[in-house]
């Protein structure tokens, strides 16, 4: 029985370690400028990771100190958390399955359209109130100013692998036909009717294209890329947690069997 309990404790210690990548993924998301402005995924991930950490610690204590009721609580709670983590992995995959960039003529970077993304993501940026808060947050970051420091010549900028967020928020859409002066300053064409974003663009460095649909689309494209990376971490951790949980269930069952057998032997003698 003692050996089985030690095995259960060791297995639950592995579960404790597996909570670290989940919490780390949430913290990484919170440090990214776009995610820190939107605040959608990082807190659910961090909270779920902390809950898994607490439950795994309970299982670790219950295993080494032989507290059966704590092990039962661990098994039930961890099953619920594994299901929640699985739902989160599937959810992130489903909401990021749509939304790819479009090639622009003579450009290396891609441009994005809001209608290409999932309804869930679009609802996060279509509300005027929500977007005003996000826009203020984005405009306070140095992402557009960095382009002016990095690219002086038009061809250098057109060949630059800029981020989706920079592509959507820091310059006008290519189809508008603006003339390049620097990455955040463009000369307006005679006809700006190609797209509503062409009229929204401003050379005011506090405005730029932050109110454009292309900026919203660029933000969602950035979120999609980062969420997909986090989802891979969550998926790998989920598979490992399921394996650890199943091994723990087997060890717990063996421990109970050994306990019953020991009591039978004591009663027989």
C-alpha positions as a LaTeX table, in Angstrom:
\begin{tabular}{lrrr}
\hline
Residue & $x$ (\AA) & $y$ (\AA) & $z$ (\AA) \\
\hline
Unk1 & 0.00 & 0.00 & 0.00 \\
Unk2 & 2.83 & 2.39 & 0.91 \\
Unk3 & 4.56 & 1.73 & $-2.40$ \\
Unk4 & 1.32 & 2.39 & $-4.34$ \\
Unk5 & 0.75 & 5.61 & $-2.40$ \\
Unk6 & 4.27 & 6.74 & $-3.18$ \\
Unk7 & 3.66 & 6.00 & $-6.86$ \\
Unk8 & 0.42 & 8.03 & $-6.75$ \\
Unk9 & 2.27 & 10.89 & $-5.07$ \\
Unk10 & 5.03 & 10.79 & $-7.69$ \\
Unk11 & 2.48 & 10.75 & $-10.52$ \\
Unk12 & 0.68 & 13.73 & $-9.03$ \\
Unk13 & 3.98 & 15.57 & $-8.76$ \\
Unk14 & 4.29 & 15.14 & $-12.54$ \\
Unk15 & 0.80 & 16.65 & $-12.83$ \\
Unk16 & 2.04 & 19.60 & $-10.76$ \\
Unk17 & 4.86 & 20.10 & $-13.25$ \\
Unk18 & 2.42 & 19.86 & $-16.16$ \\
Unk19 & 0.49 & 22.85 & $-14.83$ \\
Unk20 & 3.56 & 25.04 & $-15.42$ \\
Unk21 & 3.34 & 25.08 & $-19.26$ \\
Unk22 & $-0.35$ & 26.02 & $-19.02$ \\
Unk23 & 0.29 & 28.91 & $-16.64$ \\
Unk24 & 3.33 & 29.88 & $-18.73$ \\
Unk25 & 1.24 & 29.97 & $-21.93$ \\
Unk26 & $-1.24$ & 32.31 & $-20.25$ \\
Unk27 & 1.52 & 34.58 & $-18.94$ \\
Unk28 & 3.16 & 34.64 & $-22.40$ \\
Unk29 & $-0.15$ & 35.68 & $-23.98$ \\
Unk30 & $-0.59$ & 38.45 & $-21.42$ \\
Unk31 & 2.83 & 39.90 & $-22.33$ \\
Unk32 & 2.03 & 40.17 & $-26.05$ \\
Unk33 & 0.85 & 43.73 & $-26.92$ \\
Unk34 & $-2.27$ & 42.63 & $-28.82$ \\
Unk35 & $-3.42$ & 40.11 & $-26.21$ \\
Unk36 & $-2.73$ & 42.55 & $-23.38$ \\
Unk37 & $-5.06$ & 45.02 & $-25.14$ \\
Unk38 & $-7.85$ & 42.52 & $-25.85$ \\
Unk39 & $-7.70$ & 40.34 & $-22.69$ \\
Unk40 & $-9.72$ & 37.33 & $-23.90$ \\
Unk41 & $-7.75$ & 34.09 & $-23.61$ \\
Unk42 & $-4.90$ & 34.67 & $-21.18$ \\
Unk43 & $-6.89$ & 34.75 & $-17.93$ \\
Unk44 & $-8.92$ & 31.58 & $-18.60$ \\
Unk45 & $-5.66$ & 29.79 & $-19.40$ \\
Unk46 & $-3.86$ & 31.11 & $-16.30$ \\
Unk47 & $-6.80$ & 30.32 & $-14.00$ \\
Unk48 & $-7.15$ & 26.82 & $-15.45$ \\
Unk49 & $-3.42$ & 26.23 & $-14.97$ \\
Unk50 & $-3.57$ & 27.39 & $-11.35$ \\
Unk51 & $-6.57$ & 25.12 & $-10.66$ \\
Unk52 & $-4.70$ & 22.15 & $-12.13$ \\
Unk53 & $-1.69$ & 23.06 & $-9.97$ \\
Unk54 & $-3.82$ & 23.20 & $-6.79$ \\
Unk55 & $-5.64$ & 19.94 & $-7.55$ \\
Unk56 & $-2.40$ & 18.16 & $-8.44$ \\
Unk57 & $-0.85$ & 19.35 & $-5.17$ \\
Unk58 & $-3.87$ & 17.95 & $-3.33$ \\
Unk59 & $-3.31$ & 14.59 & $-5.07$ \\
Unk60 & 0.40 & 14.74 & $-4.25$ \\
Unk61 & $-0.34$ & 15.32 & $-0.55$ \\
Unk62 & $-3.07$ & 12.68 & $-0.52$ \\
Unk63 & $-0.74$ & 10.13 & $-2.10$ \\
Unk64 & 2.31 & 10.57 & 0.13 \\
Unk65 & 0.40 & 11.13 & 3.36 \\
Unk66 & $-2.16$ & 8.42 & 2.60 \\
Unk67 & $-5.33$ & 10.51 & 2.75 \\
Unk68 & $-7.90$ & 8.52 & 0.71 \\
Unk69 & $-10.63$ & 11.18 & 0.64 \\
Unk70 & $-8.14$ & 13.74 & $-0.73$ \\
Unk71 & $-7.19$ & 11.31 & $-3.51$ \\
Unk72 & $-10.85$ & 10.85 & $-4.42$ \\
Unk73 & $-11.31$ & 14.63 & $-4.53$ \\
Unk74 & $-8.20$ & 14.81 & $-6.74$ \\
Unk75 & $-9.50$ & 12.16 & $-9.17$ \\
Unk76 & $-12.91$ & 13.83 & $-9.55$ \\
Unk77 & $-11.59$ & 17.41 & $-9.75$ \\
Unk78 & $-8.77$ & 16.53 & $-12.17$ \\
Unk79 & $-11.22$ & 14.75 & $-14.48$ \\
Unk80 & $-13.36$ & 17.91 & $-14.58$ \\
Unk81 & $-10.30$ & 20.09 & $-15.25$ \\
Unk82 & $-9.06$ & 17.78 & $-18.02$ \\
Unk83 & $-12.49$ & 18.02 & $-19.68$ \\
Unk84 & $-12.39$ & 21.83 & $-19.36$ \\
Unk85 & $-8.87$ & 21.94 & $-20.82$ \\
Unk86 & $-9.98$ & 19.71 & $-23.70$ \\
Unk87 & $-12.95$ & 22.01 & $-24.38$ \\
Unk88 & $-10.63$ & 25.03 & $-24.34$ \\
Unk89 & $-8.22$ & 23.39 & $-26.80$ \\
Unk90 & $-11.09$ & 22.58 & $-29.19$ \\
Unk91 & $-12.61$ & 26.06 & $-28.77$ \\
Unk92 & $-9.35$ & 27.85 & $-29.58$ \\
Unk93 & $-8.86$ & 25.66 & $-32.63$ \\
Unk94 & $-12.39$ & 26.30 & $-33.90$ \\
Unk95 & $-12.31$ & 30.10 & $-33.52$ \\
Unk96 & $-8.88$ & 30.33 & $-35.19$ \\
Unk97 & $-9.58$ & 27.99 & $-38.10$ \\
Unk98 & $-10.59$ & 30.91 & $-40.35$ \\
Unk99 & $-8.75$ & 34.06 & $-41.32$ \\
Unk100 & $-5.77$ & 34.01 & $-43.70$ \\
Unk101 & $-3.85$ & 36.86 & $-45.20$ \\
Unk102 & $-4.08$ & 38.07 & $-48.81$ \\
Unk103 & $-1.15$ & 38.88 & $-51.05$ \\
Unk104 & $-0.91$ & 42.49 & $-52.19$ \\
Unk105 & 0.79 & 43.46 & $-55.49$ \\
Unk106 & 4.56 & 43.88 & $-55.14$ \\
Unk107 & 4.42 & 43.33 & $-51.38$ \\
Unk108 & 5.99 & 40.64 & $-49.18$ \\
Unk109 & 3.71 & 41.26 & $-46.21$ \\
Unk110 & 0.10 & 40.10 & $-46.20$ \\
Unk111 & $-3.07$ & 42.13 & $-45.73$ \\
Unk112 & $-6.19$ & 41.00 & $-43.90$ \\
Unk113 & $-9.97$ & 41.36 & $-44.16$ \\
Unk114 & $-12.26$ & 41.38 & $-41.16$ \\
Unk115 & $-14.94$ & 39.22 & $-42.79$ \\
Unk116 & $-12.46$ & 36.33 & $-43.14$ \\
Unk117 & $-12.42$ & 35.66 & $-39.40$ \\
Unk118 & $-14.78$ & 33.68 & $-37.17$ \\
Unk119 & $-17.87$ & 35.31 & $-35.74$ \\
Unk120 & $-16.57$ & 34.99 & $-32.18$ \\
Unk121 & $-13.41$ & 36.96 & $-32.94$ \\
Unk122 & $-15.23$ & 39.56 & $-35.02$ \\
Unk123 & $-17.64$ & 40.26 & $-32.15$ \\
Unk124 & $-14.65$ & 41.08 & $-29.94$ \\
Unk125 & $-13.71$ & 44.08 & $-32.13$ \\
Unk126 & $-16.97$ & 45.25 & $-33.77$ \\
Unk127 & $-18.40$ & 46.93 & $-30.69$ \\
Unk128 & $-17.54$ & 50.64 & $-30.78$ \\
Unk129 & $-17.02$ & 50.75 & $-27.01$ \\
Unk130 & $-14.72$ & 47.71 & $-26.99$ \\
Unk131 & $-12.75$ & 48.88 & $-29.99$ \\
Unk132 & $-12.20$ & 52.36 & $-28.56$ \\
Unk133 & $-10.53$ & 50.80 & $-25.52$ \\
Unk134 & $-8.47$ & 48.43 & $-27.70$ \\
Unk135 & $-7.53$ & 51.23 & $-30.14$ \\
Unk136 & $-6.29$ & 53.43 & $-27.29$ \\
Unk137 & $-4.21$ & 50.55 & $-25.97$ \\
Unk138 & $-2.73$ & 49.72 & $-29.39$ \\
Unk139 & $-1.90$ & 53.34 & $-30.21$ \\
Unk140 & 0.10 & 53.60 & $-26.98$ \\
Unk141 & 2.49 & 50.84 & $-28.15$ \\
Unk142 & 5.64 & 51.62 & $-30.21$ \\
Unk143 & 4.83 & 49.09 & $-32.97$ \\
Unk144 & 4.26 & 51.72 & $-35.69$ \\
Unk145 & 7.07 & 54.03 & $-34.62$ \\
Unk146 & 9.44 & 51.05 & $-34.85$ \\
Unk147 & 8.66 & 50.76 & $-38.57$ \\
Unk148 & 9.89 & 54.32 & $-39.19$ \\
Unk149 & 13.16 & 53.50 & $-37.46$ \\
Unk150 & 13.65 & 50.25 & $-39.41$ \\
Unk151 & 12.59 & 51.13 & $-42.96$ \\
Unk152 & 13.55 & 54.34 & $-44.75$ \\
Unk153 & 13.14 & 53.27 & $-48.38$ \\
Unk154 & 9.85 & 52.21 & $-49.97$ \\
Unk155 & 11.19 & 48.97 & $-51.45$ \\
Unk156 & 12.73 & 47.95 & $-48.14$ \\
Unk157 & 9.34 & 48.44 & $-46.49$ \\
Unk158 & 7.43 & 46.61 & $-49.23$ \\
Unk159 & 9.78 & 43.63 & $-48.82$ \\
Unk160 & 9.58 & 43.65 & $-45.01$ \\
Unk161 & 7.95 & 40.75 & $-43.11$ \\
Unk162 & 5.93 & 43.07 & $-40.86$ \\
Unk163 & 3.38 & 41.64 & $-38.44$ \\
Unk164 & $-0.35$ & 41.43 & $-39.29$ \\
Unk165 & $-1.01$ & 44.10 & $-36.66$ \\
Unk166 & 1.49 & 46.49 & $-38.23$ \\
Unk167 & 0.16 & 45.70 & $-41.70$ \\
Unk168 & $-3.38$ & 46.56 & $-40.69$ \\
Unk169 & $-2.90$ & 49.48 & $-38.29$ \\
Unk170 & 0.26 & 51.36 & $-39.31$ \\
Unk171 & $-0.34$ & 51.91 & $-43.04$ \\
Unk172 & $-3.24$ & 52.32 & $-45.47$ \\
Unk173 & $-4.43$ & 49.28 & $-47.47$ \\
Unk174 & $-2.42$ & 48.78 & $-50.66$ \\
Unk175 & $-5.55$ & 48.95 & $-52.84$ \\
Unk176 & $-6.04$ & 52.59 & $-51.80$ \\
Unk177 & $-3.08$ & 53.59 & $-53.98$ \\
Unk178 & $-1.36$ & 55.86 & $-51.45$ \\
Unk179 & 2.22 & 56.95 & $-52.20$ \\
Unk180 & 4.91 & 55.97 & $-49.72$ \\
Unk181 & 6.83 & 58.67 & $-47.85$ \\
Unk182 & 7.68 & 56.60 & $-44.81$ \\
Unk183 & 5.95 & 53.57 & $-43.23$ \\
Unk184 & 3.44 & 55.76 & $-41.34$ \\
Unk185 & 3.18 & 58.74 & $-43.65$ \\
Unk186 & 1.60 & 58.42 & $-47.12$ \\
Unk187 & 0.48 & 60.86 & $-49.84$ \\
Unk188 & $-3.22$ & 60.55 & $-50.59$ \\
Unk189 & $-4.29$ & 59.57 & $-54.13$ \\
Unk190 & $-6.88$ & 61.48 & $-56.12$ \\
Unk191 & $-9.44$ & 58.69 & $-55.75$ \\
Unk192 & $-9.84$ & 57.14 & $-52.31$ \\
Unk193 & $-13.09$ & 55.30 & $-53.03$ \\
Unk194 & $-11.54$ & 51.82 & $-53.30$ \\
Unk195 & $-12.37$ & 51.01 & $-49.68$ \\
Unk196 & $-13.81$ & 52.80 & $-46.64$ \\
Unk197 & $-10.46$ & 52.31 & $-44.92$ \\
Unk198 & $-8.95$ & 54.60 & $-47.56$ \\
Unk199 & $-11.04$ & 57.46 & $-46.16$ \\
Unk200 & $-10.37$ & 56.52 & $-42.54$ \\
Unk201 & $-6.56$ & 56.56 & $-42.91$ \\
Unk202 & $-4.84$ & 59.59 & $-41.35$ \\
Unk203 & $-1.21$ & 60.71 & $-41.33$ \\
Unk204 & $-1.78$ & 61.88 & $-37.76$ \\
Unk205 & 0.56 & 59.55 & $-35.86$ \\
Unk206 & $-2.01$ & 59.05 & $-33.11$ \\
Unk207 & $-4.70$ & 58.02 & $-35.61$ \\
Unk208 & $-3.08$ & 56.25 & $-38.63$ \\
Unk209 & $-5.38$ & 53.31 & $-39.49$ \\
Unk210 & $-6.35$ & 52.40 & $-35.91$ \\
Unk211 & $-10.04$ & 52.93 & $-36.78$ \\
Unk212 & $-9.81$ & 50.89 & $-40.00$ \\
Unk213 & $-11.35$ & 47.46 & $-40.46$ \\
Unk214 & $-7.91$ & 46.39 & $-41.70$ \\
Unk215 & $-6.51$ & 47.18 & $-38.23$ \\
Unk216 & $-9.20$ & 45.06 & $-36.58$ \\
Unk217 & $-8.42$ & 42.26 & $-39.04$ \\
Unk218 & $-4.67$ & 42.61 & $-38.39$ \\
Unk219 & $-5.30$ & 42.38 & $-34.66$ \\
Unk220 & $-7.36$ & 39.21 & $-35.12$ \\
Unk221 & $-4.67$ & 37.73 & $-37.38$ \\
Unk222 & $-2.08$ & 38.39 & $-34.68$ \\
Unk223 & $-4.36$ & 36.85 & $-32.06$ \\
Unk224 & $-4.93$ & 33.83 & $-34.27$ \\
Unk225 & $-1.19$ & 33.23 & $-34.70$ \\
Unk226 & $-0.47$ & 33.56 & $-30.98$ \\
Unk227 & $-3.53$ & 31.56 & $-29.89$ \\
Unk228 & $-2.53$ & 28.74 & $-32.24$ \\
Unk229 & 0.93 & 28.60 & $-30.63$ \\
Unk230 & $-0.62$ & 28.55 & $-27.17$ \\
Unk231 & $-3.11$ & 25.91 & $-28.30$ \\
Unk232 & $-0.27$ & 23.59 & $-29.35$ \\
Unk233 & 1.21 & 23.89 & $-25.84$ \\
Unk234 & $-2.21$ & 23.23 & $-24.29$ \\
Unk235 & $-2.81$ & 20.22 & $-26.55$ \\
Unk236 & 0.54 & 18.61 & $-25.70$ \\
Unk237 & $-0.07$ & 19.27 & $-22.00$ \\
Unk238 & $-3.60$ & 17.85 & $-22.27$ \\
Unk239 & $-2.31$ & 14.59 & $-23.76$ \\
Unk240 & 0.32 & 14.34 & $-21.02$ \\
Unk241 & $-2.25$ & 15.10 & $-18.31$ \\
Unk242 & $-4.62$ & 12.43 & $-19.62$ \\
Unk243 & $-1.76$ & 9.90 & $-19.56$ \\
Unk244 & $-0.78$ & 10.88 & $-16.03$ \\
Unk245 & $-4.41$ & 10.77 & $-14.90$ \\
Unk246 & $-4.97$ & 7.28 & $-16.31$ \\
Unk247 & $-1.76$ & 6.00 & $-14.67$ \\
Unk248 & $-2.89$ & 7.61 & $-11.42$ \\
Unk249 & $-6.29$ & 5.90 & $-11.64$ \\
Unk250 & $-4.59$ & 2.52 & $-12.13$ \\
Unk251 & $-2.24$ & 3.16 & $-9.21$ \\
Unk252 & $-5.16$ & 4.21 & $-7.00$ \\
Unk253 & $-7.11$ & 1.08 & $-7.94$ \\
Unk254 & $-4.07$ & $-1.10$ & $-7.20$ \\
Unk255 & $-3.62$ & 0.63 & $-3.86$ \\
Unk256 & $-7.25$ & $-0.07$ & $-2.94$ \\
Unk257 & $-6.86$ & $-3.69$ & $-4.04$ \\
Unk258 & $-3.73$ & $-4.10$ & $-1.93$ \\
Unk259 & $-5.53$ & $-2.56$ & 1.04 \\
Unk260 & $-8.47$ & $-4.95$ & 0.69 \\
Unk261 & $-6.11$ & $-7.92$ & 0.32 \\
Unk262 & $-4.16$ & $-6.85$ & 3.44 \\
Unk263 & $-7.36$ & $-6.55$ & 5.47 \\
Unk264 & $-8.51$ & $-9.95$ & 4.22 \\
Unk265 & $-5.21$ & $-11.52$ & 5.28 \\
Unk266 & $-5.42$ & $-9.89$ & 8.71 \\
Unk267 & $-8.98$ & $-11.12$ & 9.16 \\
Unk268 & $-8.01$ & $-14.63$ & 8.02 \\
Unk269 & $-5.11$ & $-14.91$ & 10.41 \\
\hline
\end{tabular}
